[in-house]
Structures are given as C-alpha cells and as structure tokens.
Amino acid sequence: MSWSWTALMPHPPVLVPEVGHGRERKAAVTLEGVGKTAKELTGLRPDCLLLLSPHQPYAQGALFVNAAPRLKGSFASYGAPLVGFAPKTATERMRSMTDHLTQNGISVRAGDFPDLSRDQGTLVPLYFLGLAWSGDKTDGETPPLVLASPIGLDLAAALNLGEVLASFDDGVRWALLASGDLSHRLTPDAPSGYSPAGEKFDVAVVEALSLGSPDPLLGLAPKEVEAAGECGLRSIMAMLGLCRALGKQIDVISYEGPFGVGYCNAVSIF
C-alpha cells in the first residue's frame, strides 16, 4: 500500500509565530492541535506528499495539479519574509498519479504556478510539518510534493478522488495532507460576516470526520454549504474518501472557531 497517513490541517498564517507576534495565542486550542498533529507525524516523513490546497488555481470540473518543477514562497506578504520554502515537485511520480486518476475517471488539469507567496494553504502546513520532520522552519526535510487543488470538483467527485487515490500504488510511501479551514462566518466579526449556516457546517465536518463518513456533509443543502463560507470541504471529502476506501478511522484532534473561522486538526495513520 502506498499510503502511510492522511491529515487535515488548518492554514491561517496567524498561527505562525513570526506572523502572529503573539496573536496566535488567541487560537491556543488550534495551535495545540497543530502541535499534536505534527507530533503524531514525527518520524513519518513520506517519500512523496500529496498536498491539497484550496489556494491553488481553480479548474472547473477538474483537479488542478501544479506541474511547476520547483515551487517557492515565503510569508513575506504576511510580514515574515525570512520564513520561506522551496520544495521540489515529484514530477515523475506526479505523472504516474495523474495517469491513475484519469484512467479512473477523475478529470485533471495541469499548469505551472511556481509562486506560493499567496498560497497559505501550502505554506502554513509545511511550516509545522518542517518543524516535526527536521526541527527547522525550512523545507530541508520537506518531501517532494504533488501540489493540487480540488476546489473545481463537486462534492461527489472530491469524495471519489480520495477513493481512487486509495488504489494508487507506485511502490513508494505517500501521504495526503488535506489543507483547509472550515466556516469563515461563525461570528459577526468574522472575515466574511455572520451566517447561522457556519456553525451547522462546522458541526457536520467534525461529525463526518469522527464517523469516517461523508454522510453528515452530503446531507447539507448546497445553499447551506455556500452560506457557510468554507474553503476546505473538498480537501476533507478527498480525505474521507481515502480513509473509507482503506477502512481507516480518523482521529479528530482539535476544533475551535477563533477569529470567526473554524479550524480543525485530524489525522489517520495507516
């Protein structure tokens, strides 16, 4: 089996101390959850990492895959230019994976976007995973990546993506990092304003992860999902599909909603 683990991690830049300058302490439960997740994954550095970030380009009806051979980005736009990454793309492995996906009915579109400067969905998880794997804030221990965005897929297709990934085996150890925040509309001072759909959506996400079933999320009306103002749902659906296909449980490590945004950490080690 190629897959060694999968994890859901939130990606607000404020969690990074060099960005937050103490403000990260307002998300203490999330910071503790990120730390626990990273600790669970210490010693489990995969040969290749599939990272699903909703802040990569959108490809309607398809999984977008970033084919740039070398990626580069820092937290400069968040006030911390000295904290950055330059991970390599697992180019040959990416081709094997995308061939497997297309042969199994997943539409894939590729493009070269080497600049990660605005992709907090990639940068924030890599920061904490880098600490877990090397004790450093750089990409010295970051494995080659396949960086992709599932946001162009509908929910059924995102779930199917995870299920199809379960049968992919190219002889090396893979891991799936699902990057995503939950509702951005939990409180009146939230970035996108308030909606009662926000809390309902976040409850459904935590329930789905705890059960290892997409049913609580598939039971939401499309208007409720839209009103919740989420960014991580399709990453989560792919994670659920992978775990369901492999018969693995998911451990929900933390959930809270500081700053009016829902953050959840969860992990499944195979």
QUIRAWO-V413894 format. One record per pair of residues at least 6 apart in sequence whose C-alpha atoms are under 8 Angstrom apart, sorted by sequence separation. I is the first residue (numbers start at 1). GAP is how many residues later the second one is. D is the distance in whole Angstrom. If there is no record, write none. Layout:
<<I,GAP,D> <I,GAP,D>>
This chain:
<<13,6,6> <14,6,4> <25,6,8> <58,6,7> <74,6,7> <75,6,5> <76,6,7> <101,6,7> <102,6,7> <116,6,7> <130,6,6> <131,6,6> <134,6,7> <184,6,6> <185,6,7> <187,6,7> <188,6,5> <208,6,5> <243,6,7> <256,6,6> <257,6,6> <13,7,7> <17,7,7> <24,7,8> <57,7,7> <74,7,6> <75,7,7> <76,7,8> <101,7,8> <116,7,7> <130,7,6> <134,7,6> <184,7,6> <185,7,6> <186,7,8> <187,7,5> <208,7,7> <243,7,8> <255,7,7> <256,7,6> <15,8,8> <16,8,7> <56,8,8> <74,8,7> <75,8,6> <130,8,6> <133,8,6> <150,8,7> <184,8,6> <185,8,5> <186,8,6> <187,8,8> <208,8,6> <255,8,6> <256,8,7> <14,9,7> <15,9,5> <74,9,6> <75,9,6> <128,9,7> <130,9,6> <133,9,8> <184,9,8> <185,9,4> <186,9,7> <207,9,7> <208,9,7> <254,9,8> <255,9,4> <14,10,6> <56,10,8> <74,10,4> <98,10,7> <127,10,6> <130,10,8> <185,10,5> <186,10,7> <254,10,6> <255,10,7> <73,11,6> <74,11,6> <127,11,7> <130,11,6> <185,11,8> <205,11,7> <253,11,8> <254,11,5> <15,12,7> <72,12,8> <73,12,6> <130,12,6> <185,12,8> <186,12,5> <204,12,5> <205,12,6> <252,12,8> <253,12,5> <254,12,7> <72,13,6> <73,13,7> <126,13,8> <129,13,8> <185,13,5> <186,13,6> <204,13,6> <252,13,6> <253,13,5> <71,14,8> <72,14,4> <184,14,7> <252,14,4> <253,14,7> <71,15,5> <72,15,7> <183,15,5> <251,15,5> <252,15,7> <15,16,7> <70,16,7> <71,16,5> <126,16,7> <183,16,7> <201,16,8> <250,16,7> <251,16,5> <70,17,6> <71,17,6> <250,17,6> <251,17,6> <70,18,5> <71,18,7> <183,18,7> <250,18,5> <69,19,6> <70,19,6> <182,19,8> <183,19,6> <201,19,8> <249,19,6> <69,20,5> <182,20,6> <248,20,7> <68,21,7> <69,21,8> <67,22,7> <69,22,7> <248,22,7> <201,23,7> <214,23,7> <67,24,7> <201,24,7> <9,25,7> <243,25,8> <214,26,7> <197,27,6> <201,27,6> <213,27,7> <214,27,8> <197,28,7> <212,28,6> <198,29,7> <199,29,8> <7,30,8> <197,30,6> <198,30,4> <197,31,5> <198,31,7> <209,31,7> <212,31,7> <213,31,7> <195,32,7> <196,32,8> <212,32,7> <195,33,7> <212,36,8> <192,37,7> <212,37,6> <85,38,8> <211,38,8> <212,38,6> <84,39,8> <210,39,8> <211,39,8> <4,40,8> <77,40,7> <210,40,6> <76,41,7> <77,41,7> <209,41,6> <210,41,7> <4,42,7> <48,42,7> <71,42,8> <72,42,6> <73,42,6> <74,42,7> <75,42,7> <209,42,8> <210,42,6> <63,43,8> <65,43,7> <67,43,6> <68,43,7> <71,43,4> <72,43,5> <73,43,4> <74,43,6> <185,43,6> <209,43,7> <62,44,7> <63,44,6> <64,44,6> <65,44,6> <66,44,6> <67,44,6> <68,44,4> <70,44,6> <71,44,6> <72,44,6> <73,44,4> <184,44,7> <185,44,6> <62,45,5> <63,45,5> <64,45,5> <65,45,5> <66,45,5> <67,45,5> <68,45,6> <69,45,8> <71,45,7> <72,45,7> <73,45,8> <183,45,5> <184,45,5> <61,46,7> <62,46,5> <63,46,6> <64,46,6> <65,46,7> <66,46,6> <67,46,7> <68,46,5> <183,46,5> <184,46,6> <206,46,7> <62,47,6> <64,47,8> <66,47,6> <182,47,8> <183,47,4> <66,48,8> <75,48,8> <182,48,5> <183,48,8> <74,49,7> <181,49,7> <182,49,6> <206,49,8> <59,50,7> <73,50,7> <181,50,6> <182,50,6> <106,51,8> <180,51,6> <181,51,5> <182,51,7> <87,52,6> <94,52,6> <180,52,4> <84,53,8> <85,53,6> <86,53,6> <179,53,7> <180,53,7> <83,54,7> <84,54,6> <85,54,5> <90,54,5> <106,54,8> <125,54,7> <178,54,8> <83,55,7> <84,55,8> <87,55,7> <88,55,8> <89,55,5> <90,55,5> <91,55,8> <106,55,7> <159,55,8> <180,55,7> <19,56,8> <87,56,7> <88,56,5> <89,56,5> <90,56,6> <179,56,6> <180,56,8> <87,57,6> <88,57,6> <89,57,6> <122,57,7> <178,57,5> <209,57,8> <87,58,7> <89,58,8> <121,58,6> <178,58,6> <206,58,8> <19,59,6> <121,59,7> <19,60,6> <101,60,8> <104,60,7> <178,60,8> <202,60,7> <18,61,8> <19,61,6> <178,61,7> <13,62,8> <18,62,6> <55,63,8> <56,63,7> <101,63,7> <155,63,8> <176,63,7> <55,64,5> <101,64,7> <13,65,7> <18,65,8> <55,65,7> <53,66,8> <55,66,6> <54,67,7> <55,67,8> <53,68,5> <100,68,7> <191,68,8> <53,69,6> <190,69,6> <191,69,7> <189,70,7> <190,70,4> <191,70,8> <51,71,7> <97,71,7> <186,71,7> <189,71,6> <190,71,7> <187,72,8> <188,72,8> <187,73,5> <96,74,7> <186,74,5> <159,75,8> <162,75,7> <163,75,7> <185,75,6> <186,75,6> <158,76,6> <162,76,4> <166,76,5> <184,76,6> <185,76,6> <186,76,7> <93,77,8> <158,77,7> <161,77,6> <162,77,6> <165,77,6> <166,77,8> <184,77,4> <159,78,5> <160,78,7> <162,78,7> <163,78,5> <164,78,8> <183,78,6> <184,78,7> <155,79,6> <158,79,6> <159,79,5> <162,79,4> <163,79,5> <166,79,6> <182,79,7> <183,79,5> <66,80,7> <154,80,8> <158,80,5> <159,80,8> <161,80,7> <162,80,4> <163,80,8> <166,80,6> <181,80,7> <182,80,5> <65,81,7> <66,81,6> <153,81,7> <159,81,7> <160,81,6> <161,81,8> <162,81,8> <163,81,7> <181,81,6> <182,81,6> <65,82,6> <66,82,6> <155,82,7> <159,82,5> <163,82,5> <181,82,5> <182,82,7> <65,83,4> <151,83,6> <158,83,8> <159,83,8> <162,83,8> <181,83,7> <64,84,5> <65,84,7> <150,84,6> <151,84,8> <63,85,7> <64,85,5> <150,85,6> <63,86,6> <64,86,7> <63,87,5> <41,88,8> <45,88,7> <62,88,7> <63,88,7> <64,88,8> <44,89,8> <63,89,6> <38,90,7> <42,90,5> <43,90,7> <62,90,5> <63,90,7> <38,91,6> <41,91,7> <42,91,6> <58,91,7> <61,91,5> <62,91,6> <56,92,7> <57,92,7> <58,92,8> <59,92,8> <60,92,4> <61,92,5> <35,93,8> <38,93,8> <39,93,6> <56,93,5> <58,93,6> <59,93,5> <60,93,7> <61,93,7> <34,94,7> <38,94,5> <49,94,6> <51,94,7> <53,94,7> <55,94,7> <58,94,6> <48,95,5> <49,95,6> <50,95,6> <51,95,6> <52,95,6> <53,95,6> <54,95,5> <47,96,6> <48,96,5> <49,96,5> <50,96,5> <51,96,5> <52,96,5> <53,96,5> <54,96,7> <45,97,8> <46,97,7> <47,97,7> <48,97,6> <49,97,6> <50,97,6> <51,97,6> <52,97,5> <53,97,7> <54,97,6> <45,98,7> <48,98,7> <50,98,7> <52,98,7> <13,107,6> <12,108,7> <16,108,7> <11,109,6> <12,109,8> <15,109,8> <11,110,5> <10,111,8> <11,111,8> <13,111,6> <16,111,8> <11,112,8> <12,112,7> <11,113,5> <10,114,8> <11,114,6> <10,115,7> <9,116,7> <48,124,8> <50,124,7> <52,124,8> <47,125,6> <48,125,7> <49,125,6> <50,125,6> <51,125,6> <52,125,6> <53,125,7> <54,125,7> <47,126,5> <48,126,5> <49,126,5> <50,126,5> <51,126,5> <52,126,5> <53,126,5> <54,126,7> <46,127,5> <47,127,6> <48,127,7> <49,127,6> <50,127,6> <51,127,6> <52,127,6> <53,127,7> <46,128,5> <49,128,7> <51,128,7> <46,129,6> <3,163,7> <2,166,7> <3,166,8> <2,167,5> <1,168,6> <2,168,7> <9,168,7> <11,168,7> <2,169,6> <4,169,6> <5,169,8> <6,169,6> <7,169,7> <8,169,6> <9,169,6> <10,169,6> <11,169,6> <12,169,8> <1,170,8> <2,170,6> <3,170,6> <4,170,6> <5,170,5> <6,170,5> <7,170,5> <8,170,5> <9,170,5> <10,170,5> <11,170,7> <2,171,5> <3,171,5> <4,171,6> <5,171,7> <6,171,6> <7,171,6> <8,171,6> <9,171,6> <10,171,5> <1,172,8> <2,172,5> <3,172,6> <6,172,7> <8,172,7> <9,172,8> <3,173,8> <54,177,6> <54,178,7> <54,181,8> <53,182,7> <52,183,6> <37,216,7> <36,217,7> <33,220,6> <33,221,5> <33,222,8> <30,224,6> <29,225,7> <30,225,7> <29,226,7> <30,226,7> <29,227,7> <8,228,7> <37,228,7> <27,229,8> <37,229,7> <37,230,7> <8,231,8> <27,231,6> <33,231,8> <34,231,6> <7,232,8> <26,232,7> <33,232,6> <6,233,7> <30,233,7> <30,234,7> <30,235,7> <10,253,5> <9,254,8> <10,254,6> <9,255,7> <10,255,7> <8,256,7> <9,256,5> <8,257,5> <9,257,7> <7,258,7> <8,258,5> <7,259,6> <8,259,6> <7,260,4> <6,261,6> <7,261,6> <5,262,7> <6,262,5> <5,263,6> <6,263,7> <5,264,4> <4,265,6> <5,265,5> <4,266,5> <3,267,7>>
